[in-house]
Every structure is written in structure tokens, then in C-alpha cells.
């Protein structure tokens, strides 16, 4: 298959970008007129796109498998969950350069950012832990055992994190933790 990004108007493709650097996109993050992606297997890359016109503005190989991505342009941060590496890779959003690493548990998967409180959440599928890190420094603020296979996290405007695991759907008040 071809790695491509397409813009539709209705059912018609009005613009396309084909490039092997796009890889097999596993997750997207959007802010303003920019889009970021990470790939899980094929290509294993992080890519930053401009959307008008469609173009690749920055791209780099990450190695390993990355499931999820979050972006905060105010902090110039991009976070990518490194599934096999049991960590979150921290990059600059602008040029995808290395900033650091946040250690999590085995099988890092879902990410969610509470930009207002400056908290990044990351799940580790096999350890059943949610790690909370400071979004600016990457310092781990806390870890919470919640049970296995947390595959997604969402944060609502009230500052509550919602996460789904094989045990159900849960709510976590971020003002009380960590």
C-alpha cells in the first residue's frame, strides 16, 4: 500500500500527499493548521505536516512501535507512546528533536494531556498502571494501579480523566490526583 494523506471535499479527493515517510499512521494530533502523526510498524516515524497545502514539514525515524501521540504547541512538546520501549518519548513539536523520556510500565499505549493543569497521562497495558507526568519537565508525579489493558484515555474540560480497560470505564479527578 502507499503511504498517503488525502484532503476530501465531500466525496472528492481535492489534494493528496504521497510519501513513504508517512508510514502506517497509528495516531494523529491536530493543532491549528498543523498535524502530527506517529507510526506503529511500517516506517516507525514521527511526522509534522502543514495542512494548506498538504506538506511534510518535519519527519524523523523513531524506531520501535508508537501507538499514540499528543501535542502542546504552547510548550513545544510532542509525546509519543513507545509501546515496546515502555516509555513516552518527548520531542519538540516544531522540529521533532529529542527532549527526553518518561518511563512508564510495560506496553505504553494511551496518552492524554490536561494542558491547563500541565499533566500528561500515559497507560501501560500490561502493568495496569496510569503514569502522571509534568507536561513541562517530564517528571513523574504519580502512578496509579487501575487494572490491565487501559487502551484509551480522555480528559474532559472539568479536569476529569476517563479511561477504558477490560474492567470497564473509569473516571479520575485530576484536581485530587496526583
C-alpha positions as CSV (number, residue, x, y, z in Angstrom):
1,X,0.0,0.0,0.0
2,X,1.0,3.6,-0.4
3,X,1.6,6.0,2.5
4,X,-0.6,9.0,1.7
5,X,-2.5,11.9,3.2
6,X,-5.7,13.0,1.4
7,X,-7.9,16.0,1.7
8,X,-11.6,15.5,0.8
9,X,-14.3,17.9,0.0
10,X,-17.5,15.9,0.2
11,X,-16.6,12.6,-1.5
12,X,-14.0,14.0,-3.8
13,X,-10.2,14.0,-3.1
14,X,-9.0,17.5,-3.8
15,X,-5.4,17.2,-2.6
16,X,-3.0,14.3,-1.9
17,X,0.4,13.9,-0.5
18,X,2.1,10.6,-1.1
19,X,5.4,9.9,0.8
20,X,6.9,6.8,2.3
21,X,7.8,9.0,5.4
22,X,4.1,9.0,6.3
23,X,4.3,5.3,7.2
24,X,1.4,3.4,8.7
25,X,-0.2,6.1,10.9
26,X,-1.4,4.8,14.2
27,X,-2.3,8.1,15.8
28,X,-2.8,11.8,14.9
29,X,-2.7,15.0,16.9
30,X,-4.0,18.3,15.5
31,X,-3.4,21.9,16.5
32,X,-4.4,24.8,14.3
33,X,-3.1,24.3,10.8
34,X,-0.6,21.6,11.7
35,X,-1.0,17.8,12.1
36,X,1.4,15.3,13.7
37,X,1.4,11.5,13.3
38,X,3.3,8.5,14.6
39,X,3.6,5.1,13.0
40,X,3.4,1.8,14.8
41,X,5.3,-0.6,12.5
42,X,5.8,0.4,8.9
43,X,8.2,3.4,8.9
44,X,8.1,3.9,12.6
45,X,8.2,7.6,12.3
46,X,7.0,10.9,13.7
47,X,5.9,13.4,11.1
48,X,4.7,17.0,11.3
49,X,2.5,18.2,8.4
50,X,1.4,21.6,7.2
51,X,-2.2,21.4,6.0
52,X,-2.6,24.2,3.5
53,X,-1.2,23.0,1.2
54,X,-0.6,19.4,2.4
55,X,3.2,19.0,3.0
56,X,5.6,17.3,5.3
57,X,7.4,20.0,7.4
58,X,9.5,17.6,9.6
59,X,10.0,13.9,9.8
60,X,12.2,11.5,11.7
61,X,12.6,7.9,12.4
62,X,11.7,6.9,16.0
63,X,12.4,3.2,15.9
64,X,10.2,0.8,17.8
65,X,6.4,0.9,17.8
66,X,4.4,4.0,18.8
67,X,0.7,3.8,19.5
68,X,-0.4,7.3,20.5
69,X,0.6,10.9,20.2
70,X,-0.3,14.2,22.0
71,X,0.9,17.7,21.2
72,X,1.1,21.0,23.1
73,X,2.4,23.8,20.9
74,X,2.5,26.3,23.8
75,X,5.1,24.0,25.4
76,X,6.6,23.0,22.1
77,X,6.1,19.4,23.1
78,X,5.1,16.2,21.3
79,X,4.7,13.0,23.2
80,X,4.7,9.6,21.6
81,X,3.9,6.4,23.5
82,X,6.6,3.8,22.8
83,X,4.8,0.6,23.2
84,X,7.7,-1.8,23.1
85,X,10.0,0.6,24.9
86,X,7.8,1.1,28.0
87,X,8.2,4.8,27.8
88,X,6.9,8.1,26.4
89,X,9.2,9.8,24.0
90,X,9.3,13.5,24.5
91,X,10.1,15.6,21.3
92,X,10.0,19.2,20.3
93,X,6.8,19.7,18.4
94,X,8.4,22.2,16.0
95,X,11.4,20.1,14.7
96,X,10.8,16.7,16.3
97,X,14.1,16.9,18.1
98,X,14.7,14.9,21.3
99,X,13.8,16.4,24.7
100,X,13.7,13.3,26.9
101,X,11.9,10.2,28.1
102,X,9.3,9.4,30.6
103,X,9.5,5.9,32.0
104,X,6.2,4.1,32.3
105,X,5.2,0.5,32.5
106,X,5.2,-2.4,30.1
107,X,3.3,-1.7,26.9
108,X,2.9,2.1,26.9
109,X,-0.2,2.8,24.9
110,X,-2.8,5.6,25.6
111,X,-1.8,9.2,26.2
112,X,-3.9,12.2,27.3
113,X,-2.9,15.8,28.0
114,X,-4.5,18.1,30.5
115,X,-2.8,21.2,29.2
116,X,-4.5,23.5,31.8
117,X,-3.1,21.5,34.7
118,X,0.1,20.6,32.9
119,X,-0.4,16.8,33.3
120,X,0.3,14.1,30.8
121,X,-1.2,10.7,31.4
122,X,0.1,7.5,29.9
123,X,-1.2,4.0,30.3
124,X,0.8,0.8,30.4
125,X,-1.3,-2.0,29.0
126,X,0.4,-5.0,30.7
127,X,1.2,-3.4,34.1
128,X,-2.2,-1.8,34.5
129,X,-0.8,1.5,35.6
130,X,-1.5,5.1,34.6
131,X,1.5,7.3,35.0
132,X,1.0,11.1,35.5
133,X,3.9,13.3,34.4
134,X,4.5,17.0,34.5
135,X,4.0,18.2,30.9
136,X,6.7,20.8,31.1
137,X,9.5,18.8,32.8
138,X,8.6,15.2,32.2
139,X,9.0,14.4,35.9
140,X,6.7,11.6,37.1
141,X,4.2,13.0,39.6
142,X,2.5,9.7,40.4
143,X,1.4,6.2,39.3
144,X,-2.0,4.7,39.8
145,X,-2.8,0.9,39.6
146,X,-6.0,0.7,37.7
147,X,-6.0,-2.8,36.2
148,X,-4.9,-4.3,32.9
149,X,-5.3,-3.1,29.4
150,X,-6.1,0.6,29.5
151,X,-6.4,1.3,25.8
152,X,-7.7,4.9,25.8
153,X,-7.8,8.0,28.0
154,X,-9.8,11.1,27.5
155,X,-9.8,14.3,29.6
156,X,-12.9,16.4,29.9
157,X,-13.0,20.2,30.4
158,X,-13.7,19.8,34.1
159,X,-10.3,18.1,34.5
160,X,-11.6,14.5,34.9
161,X,-9.7,11.7,33.1
162,X,-11.9,9.0,31.7
163,X,-10.2,5.7,30.8
164,X,-11.3,2.4,29.5
165,X,-9.9,-1.0,30.4
166,X,-11.1,-4.6,30.1
167,X,-12.7,-4.0,33.5
168,X,-14.9,-1.1,32.5
169,X,-14.9,2.7,32.1
170,X,-13.5,4.8,35.0
171,X,-13.3,8.4,36.0
172,X,-10.3,10.0,37.8
173,X,-10.5,13.5,39.2
174,X,-7.2,15.2,38.3
175,X,-7.6,18.0,40.8
176,X,-7.3,15.4,43.6
177,X,-4.5,13.3,42.0
178,X,-1.5,13.5,41.7
